[in-house]
Amino acid sequence: MIFWFENSANNVENCSNFVYLLSSTSSRKSGLHVQSNVLSEAISLFMARSLVKQKWINDQNRFLKPNSMKKYD
């Protein structure tokens, strides 16, 4: 394990408090152990969650994936 990535917030309001990196497992246990094979994906997710600054207009915005992946011709 390189580090523990705690990712227990899915909205902009809580990302500043519940998205962080640790050297050992968190007591919240809503994250994952990051190994060298997924390091770039974990860092990308951490940056996407932590770079968005909370404002009154985006307070409850959620991080969601698309419902389906469509190929456009």
Secondary structure, 3 states (H helix, E strand, C coil): CCEEEEECCCEHHHHHHHEEEECCCCCCCCEEEECHHHHHHHHHHHHHHHCCCCCCCCCCCECCCCCCCCCCC
